[in-house]
Amino acid sequence: MLRTIFEQSVFIYGITLLLMYALLAYMSYRGIIRFRKKNSFTNYDHLLDSPLTPGISVIAPAFNEGVTIIMNVRSLLTLNYTRFEVIIVNDGSTDDTLEKLIHEFELVPVDFAYNERIVTKPVRRIFKSTNTAYDKLLVIDKVNGKSKADASNAGINAAAFDYFLCTDVDCIIEKDTLLRMVKPFMDEEHKKTKEVGEPCPQCGYVHVVEDSRQVIATGATLRIANSTEIEDGVIIRVRPPEKLLPRFQEMEYLRAYVLGKMGWSGLNSVPNVSGGLGLFDKEIAIKAGGYDHASFAEDMDIVTRMCAYMLDNQVKYAIRYIPTTQCWTEGPPNMKVFSRQRTRWGRGLAEIITIHRKIFFNPRYKKLGLIVLPYNLFFEFLAPIIEFTGILYYIYLIITHEVNWQYACILLLFVYLYSVMITTLAICWDQITYGYYKTWWEVIGLALMAFLEPLLYHPLIVFFALRGYWFFLIGKKTSWGNMQRQGFGRRK
């Protein structure tokens, strides 16, 4: 009896997961088509010149990033936007990160009106440049908070503008990123102006609309930069990563963003905005409590906090994703760094499930409580546990000679091919739509990784997730640590 219940439960679970992937793929397709139609005639120069375009604070925490810090700060300072600042938060680095910043950008300590609206570890000093060419740069030196969240909160406290973009100093951001990511905020402000019946400042007419939601965050596609040609913080030539591990990550990122995040955006149920690239409403983020300084899933945590705040105050909100690639990050190049990263992610997901448990299945929190967090619980958190349990169960059936091999082989082949299809669809759809790779041979080479993923890469993901859960259960102390960057060059 128990065996039948277990088998039927796993079967229903698997079918539901496959249907969810199909739904997200369909919603992603609709979202990308809609985005292309809506933005095909957009003149971003008008946004650049408009007095209504809001200021943005770009916040980039740094811990032992001496290898890449100078190139990436220079890249951030050359973003194509009128009103912005770059805030680098040196979170107690033990290498030469701060020394390099001081020397390269001619920094000196300054008196600064630092308003600690979110409590963080103490700030030691704040630096500005004596060179007017670096007027937009602000560097905060603080005591290590043992998490990216604490460093990000310090940046929010110092931010001068109403919106902040949180990124990593190991990222290369496209020049037009701020323009593209702020547009959803401005589109919704345009709607709100229409709704109240006032003359629209952009077109001069009075309109009425049925619905309006306050955009509280936007995200965009993030990709792996390993093997991509970069000069002075500018992408010269996009290439798939040459090494096996980063190549798997590139494939995984494309699937997660092009299908996953875009699909959730179409449902207005985005579960998180990547810590590598996310634009947020600063006031809402502060009122929601900022980042949880003890969290290792700070990107999911702050989105959950902000959504819960909006629902508690009965304000309609939206989180938007755009399908264009706006950020390139150096993926972990070896197993040691990769294991640290994914173990931390697993622990962070366990923290989210625990900390926000009151929201689960609570009708008061609408989609957040009835769709987003339950999905994370059943199909993100429980998935590694169910997979591991299923493997043990299969081994038991093999030992007891109770396997229906014909049925088992058909089922495994179906799941395997479905996984390959979803991944290949994401890779090809991205290439057809935006054509980042120069040749289809590069696309085919990346797509072929989908056939190896279930056998080589996915088991690693499951193992490190379970390891993260275990660390959470036993309360093992970890930190966001040194990711041992190799640095960007012509070819890596």
C-alpha positions in Angstrom: 0.0 0.0 0.0 2.7 2.5 1.0 4.7 1.5 -2.0 1.8 2.2 -4.3 1.2 5.6 -2.7 4.9 6.5 -3.0 5.1 5.5 -6.7 1.8 7.4 -7.6 2.9 10.5 -5.6 6.3 10.6 -7.4 4.6 10.1 -10.8 2.1 13.0 -10.1 5.0 15.1 -8.9 7.0 14.5 -12.0 4.1 15.1 -14.4 3.2 18.4 -12.6 6.8 19.5 -12.8 6.9 18.8 -16.6 3.6 20.7 -17.1 5.0 23.7 -15.2 8.1 23.8 -17.4 5.8 23.7 -20.5 3.7 26.6 -19.0 6.8 28.6 -18.3 8.1 28.0 -21.8 4.8 29.2 -23.3 4.7 32.3 -21.1 8.3 33.1 -21.9 7.5 32.9 -25.6 4.6 35.3 -25.2 6.6 37.6 -23.0 9.6 37.8 -25.5 7.3 38.4 -28.4 5.5 41.1 -26.5 8.7 42.7 -25.4 10.1 42.8 -28.9 6.9 44.4 -30.3 6.7 46.9 -27.5 10.4 47.9 -27.7 11.1 47.6 -31.4 10.6 51.3 -31.9 11.8 52.6 -28.6 14.3 55.4 -28.8 16.4 55.1 -25.7 18.0 58.4 -26.4 14.7 60.0 -25.4 14.9 58.3 -22.0 18.5 59.4 -21.7 17.5 63.1 -22.4 14.2 63.1 -20.5 14.1 65.1 -17.3 11.7 62.5 -15.9 14.3 59.7 -16.1 15.2 58.9 -12.5 18.6 58.7 -10.9 20.1 55.2 -10.1 22.7 54.2 -7.5 24.8 51.2 -8.8 25.8 49.1 -5.7 28.5 46.5 -6.0 29.8 44.7 -2.9 33.3 43.5 -3.0 35.2 40.9 -0.9 38.7 40.0 -2.0 38.1 41.0 -5.6 41.6 42.4 -6.3 42.0 40.4 -9.5 39.0 42.0 -11.3 38.1 45.1 -9.3 39.8 47.9 -11.4 38.5 46.7 -14.8 35.0 46.2 -13.5 34.8 49.5 -11.7 35.9 51.3 -14.9 33.2 49.4 -16.7 30.5 50.5 -14.3 31.7 54.2 -14.5 31.2 54.2 -18.3 27.5 53.1 -18.3 25.4 55.0 -20.8 23.1 56.9 -18.4 22.8 60.5 -17.3 22.1 60.5 -13.5 23.9 57.6 -11.7 26.5 56.9 -9.1 28.7 53.8 -8.5 29.0 52.7 -4.9 31.6 50.0 -4.2 31.3 48.4 -0.8 34.6 46.9 0.4 33.4 44.3 2.9 36.5 43.9 4.9 38.6 42.4 2.1 41.8 40.8 3.3 43.6 41.1 -0.1 44.6 44.3 -1.9 41.1 45.3 -3.2 40.9 48.5 -1.2 44.5 49.5 -1.9 44.1 49.0 -5.6 40.9 51.2 -5.6 42.6 54.0 -3.6 45.6 54.0 -6.0 43.8 53.7 -9.3 41.0 56.2 -8.6 42.9 58.7 -6.4 40.6 58.2 -3.4 40.7 60.0 -0.1 38.6 59.7 3.0 35.7 62.2 3.2 33.1 63.3 5.6 29.8 61.8 4.4 26.3 62.0 5.7 25.8 58.3 6.1 22.2 57.6 7.2 22.0 54.0 8.6 18.4 53.3 7.9 19.3 49.6 7.7 21.6 48.3 10.5 24.9 46.9 9.2 28.3 46.1 10.5 30.3 49.3 11.2 31.5 51.5 8.3 35.1 52.5 8.8 35.6 55.1 6.1 34.0 56.5 3.0 36.2 57.5 0.0 35.7 59.9 -2.9 38.1 60.7 -5.7 40.2 63.9 -6.0 40.0 63.5 -9.7 36.8 65.0 -11.2 36.8 62.2 -13.8 35.6 59.8 -11.1 33.0 62.1 -9.5 30.4 59.3 -9.8 32.4 56.9 -7.7 31.9 56.3 -3.9 33.8 53.6 -2.0 32.7 52.4 1.4 35.1 50.5 3.6 33.3 48.5 6.3 33.8 45.6 8.7 33.2 42.3 7.1 29.5 41.3 7.6 30.1 37.7 6.4 27.4 38.0 3.8 26.8 40.0 0.6 23.5 41.1 2.1 25.2 43.2 4.8 27.5 44.9 2.3 24.5 45.6 0.0 22.6 47.2 2.9 25.5 49.6 3.5 25.4 50.6 -0.1 21.6 51.2 0.1 22.2 53.4 3.2 24.6 55.6 1.2 22.6 55.7 -2.0 21.6 59.1 -3.2 18.9 58.1 -5.7 15.4 56.6 -5.5 16.4 53.4 -7.4 19.4 51.2 -6.9 20.9 48.5 -9.1 22.6 45.7 -7.1 25.4 43.9 -9.0 28.7 42.1 -8.4 32.1 43.5 -9.1 32.9 40.4 -11.1 30.2 41.3 -13.6 30.5 43.1 -16.9 27.4 45.2 -17.5 26.2 46.2 -21.0 26.4 50.0 -21.6 22.7 50.5 -22.0 21.7 48.4 -19.0 20.4 51.2 -16.8 18.3 52.6 -19.7 16.7 49.2 -20.5 16.1 48.2 -16.9 14.6 51.5 -15.7 12.1 51.6 -18.6 9.5 49.2 -17.0 9.5 51.6 -14.0 8.8 54.5 -16.3 6.2 52.6 -18.3 4.2 52.0 -15.1 4.6 55.6 -14.0 3.1 56.5 -17.4 0.1 54.3 -16.7 -0.4 55.8 -13.2 -0.5 59.2 -14.7 -3.1 58.1 -17.2 -5.2 56.4 -14.5 -5.8 59.6 -12.4 -6.9 61.5 -15.5 -4.0 64.0 -15.5 -2.3 65.1 -18.7 0.5 62.7 -19.5 3.9 64.4 -19.5 5.1 62.2 -22.2 2.3 62.6 -24.7 0.3 65.6 -23.4 -3.1 63.8 -23.5 -5.4 62.6 -20.7 -6.0 58.9 -20.7 -7.8 56.3 -18.5 -6.5 52.8 -17.9 -8.2 49.9 -16.1 -5.2 48.8 -14.0 -1.9 49.9 -12.8 0.8 48.2 -10.7 3.8 49.7 -9.0 7.0 48.2 -10.4 9.2 47.4 -7.4 12.0 45.5 -9.2 13.3 44.6 -12.6 15.8 42.0 -13.8 17.5 40.9 -17.0 19.2 37.9 -18.5 22.7 37.1 -17.0 25.2 34.9 -18.7 28.6 33.4 -18.2 31.6 35.5 -19.5 34.2 32.7 -19.3 36.0 32.6 -22.8 34.2 35.7 -24.0 36.6 38.3 -25.4 36.6 41.5 -23.2 38.7 44.6 -23.5 38.6 47.5 -21.0 35.3 46.2 -19.6 33.6 46.0 -23.0 32.3 42.7 -24.6 34.2 42.3 -27.9 33.1 38.8 -29.0 30.7 36.4 -27.3 31.8 32.8 -27.1 30.5 29.8 -25.2 32.8 28.9 -22.3 35.6 26.5 -23.4 35.9 24.6 -20.1 33.3 22.0 -19.3 32.0 23.3 -16.0 31.4 26.9 -17.1 29.8 25.6 -20.3 27.3 23.7 -18.3 26.6 26.9 -16.3 26.0 28.9 -19.4 23.5 26.4 -20.6 21.8 26.4 -17.2 21.7 30.2 -17.0 20.1 30.5 -20.4 17.4 28.0 -19.4 16.8 29.7 -16.1 16.5 33.2 -17.5 15.1 32.9 -21.0 12.5 30.4 -20.1 12.2 30.5 -16.3 12.4 34.1 -15.3 10.6 35.4 -18.4 7.9 32.8 -17.9 7.4 33.9 -14.3 7.4 37.5 -15.3 4.5 36.8 -17.6 2.6 35.4 -14.6 3.7 38.4 -12.4 5.1 35.8 -10.0 8.9 36.3 -10.3 10.4 34.4 -7.4 13.7 36.3 -7.3 15.7 38.9 -9.0 19.3 37.8 -9.5 21.9 39.2 -7.1 24.1 39.7 -10.1 21.8 42.2 -11.7 18.6 43.7 -10.2 17.1 47.2 -10.2 15.0 48.0 -7.1 12.8 50.7 -5.7 15.0 51.9 -2.8 12.2 53.2 -0.5 10.2 50.0 -0.8 13.4 47.9 -0.2 14.2 49.9 3.0 10.6 49.8 4.3 10.7 46.0 3.8 13.8 45.8 6.0 16.4 45.6 3.3 18.5 42.5 2.8 18.6 39.9 5.6 22.2 40.2 6.6 22.3 36.6 7.8 20.9 35.2 4.6 22.8 33.3 1.9 19.9 33.8 -0.5 19.7 37.5 -0.3 18.3 38.0 -3.8 15.3 35.8 -3.1 14.9 37.1 0.4 14.6 40.8 -0.5 12.1 40.1 -3.3 10.0 38.1 -0.9 10.2 40.9 1.7 9.3 43.6 -0.8 6.3 41.6 -2.2 5.1 40.8 1.3 5.3 44.5 2.3 3.3 45.6 -0.8 0.6 43.0 0.0 0.5 43.9 3.7 -0.2 47.5 2.6 -2.7 46.4 -0.1 -0.7 48.0 -3.0 -0.7 46.3 -6.4 2.8 45.6 -7.5 4.8 44.0 -10.4 8.3 42.6 -10.9 9.4 42.7 -14.5 12.1 40.8 -16.4 13.6 41.7 -19.8 15.0 39.0 -22.0 18.0 40.8 -23.4 21.4 39.9 -21.9 22.6 42.8 -19.8 25.1 41.2 -17.5 28.1 38.9 -17.9 29.6 37.2 -14.9 32.7 35.0 -14.4 31.3 31.5 -13.5 33.2 29.3 -11.1 36.0 27.8 -13.2 36.7 24.7 -11.0 34.9 22.3 -8.7 36.2 23.8 -5.5 34.7 27.2 -6.1 31.6 25.7 -7.8 30.9 23.5 -4.8 31.1 26.5 -2.4 28.7 28.5 -4.5 26.1 25.8 -4.9 26.3 24.7 -1.3 25.7 28.3 -0.3 22.7 28.5 -2.6 21.2 25.3 -1.2 21.6 26.6 2.3 20.1 29.9 1.3 17.0 28.2 -0.1 16.5 26.3 3.1 16.7 29.6 5.0 14.0 31.1 2.7 11.7 28.2 3.3 12.1 28.6 7.1 12.1 32.3 7.5 9.1 33.0 5.3 7.0 30.0 6.3 4.1 32.1 7.5 3.5 33.2 3.9 3.0 29.7 2.6 -0.6 28.9 1.5 -1.8 32.1 3.1 -4.5 33.7 0.9 -3.6 37.1 2.2 -0.4 36.9 0.2 -2.1 36.0 -3.1 0.3 34.7 -5.7 3.3 35.0 -3.4 1.7 32.7 -0.8 -0.3 30.5 -3.1 2.1 30.1 -6.1 5.6 31.5 -5.8 6.7 30.1 -2.4 4.8 26.8 -2.7 6.6 26.3 -6.1 9.9 27.0 -4.4 9.1 24.5 -1.7 7.9 21.6 -3.8 9.8 22.0 -7.0 13.0 23.7 -5.9 13.7 22.8 -2.3 12.2 19.3 -2.3 13.3 18.3 -5.8 16.9 17.2 -4.7 15.4 15.3 -1.8 12.9 13.5 -4.0 15.5 12.7 -6.6 17.9 11.3 -4.1 15.1 9.2 -2.5 14.0 8.0 -5.9 17.5 6.8 -6.7 17.6 4.9 -3.5 14.2 3.4 -4.3 15.4 2.3 -7.7 18.4 0.6 -6.2 16.1 -1.2 -3.8 13.9 -2.4 -6.7 16.9 -3.6 -8.7 18.3 -5.5 -5.7 14.9 -7.2 -5.1 14.4 -7.8 -8.8 11.1 -5.9 -8.9 11.9 -3.5 -11.7 9.7 -3.4 -14.7 12.5 -2.7 -17.1 10.4 -1.9 -20.1 8.3 0.7 -18.2 11.3 2.1 -16.4 13.4 2.6 -19.6 10.5 4.3 -21.4 9.9 6.6 -18.4 13.6 7.5 -18.0 14.0 8.1 -21.7 10.9 10.4 -21.8 12.2 12.4 -18.8 15.7 12.6 -20.4 14.5 13.7 -23.8 12.1 16.2 -22.3 14.9 17.8 -20.3 17.1 17.9 -23.4 14.2 19.5 -25.4 13.6 22.3 -22.8 17.2 23.2 -22.6 17.7 23.1 -26.4 14.6 25.2 -26.9 16.0 27.9 -24.5 19.4 28.0 -26.2 18.0 28.1 -29.8 15.2 30.6 -28.9 17.8 33.0 -27.4 20.0 32.7 -30.5 17.2 33.1 -33.0 15.9 36.2 -31.1 19.1 38.0 -30.3 22.0 36.2 -32.0 24.7 36.7 -29.4 26.8 33.9 -30.8 28.4 34.5 -34.2 28.0 31.0 -35.6 25.5 28.3 -35.3 28.3 25.8 -34.7 28.8 27.5 -31.3 25.1 27.2 -30.6 25.1 23.5 -31.6 28.2 22.8 -29.4 26.4 24.4 -26.4 23.1 22.6 -27.1 24.9 19.3 -27.2 25.7 19.8 -23.5 22.0 19.2 -22.8 22.6 15.5 -23.6 25.3 15.3 -21.0 23.7 17.5 -18.3 21.5 14.8 -16.7 24.5 12.4 -16.5 27.3 14.7 -15.4 26.1 18.1 -14.3 22.7 17.6 -12.7 24.0 15.0 -10.1 26.4 17.7 -8.9 23.6 20.2 -8.5 21.6 17.7 -6.4 24.6 16.7 -4.3 25.6 20.3 -3.4 22.0 21.3 -2.7 21.6 18.4 -0.2 25.0 19.5 1.3 23.6 23.0 1.7 20.5 21.6 3.4 22.7 19.6 5.8 24.8 22.6 6.7 21.7 24.5 7.4 20.4 21.7 9.7 23.6 21.4 11.7 24.1 25.2 11.8 27.5 25.1 10.2 29.0 28.5 9.9 29.8 29.7 6.4 30.5 33.0 4.7 30.2 34.4 1.2 33.9 33.9 0.9 36.5 34.3 -1.9 35.4 33.1 -5.3 39.0 33.2 -6.6 38.3 35.1 -9.8 40.7 34.6 -12.6 40.0 38.0 -14.2 38.8 39.0 -17.7 41.1 39.1 -20.7 41.0 38.7 -24.4 40.5 34.9 -24.0 40.1 32.9 -20.9 
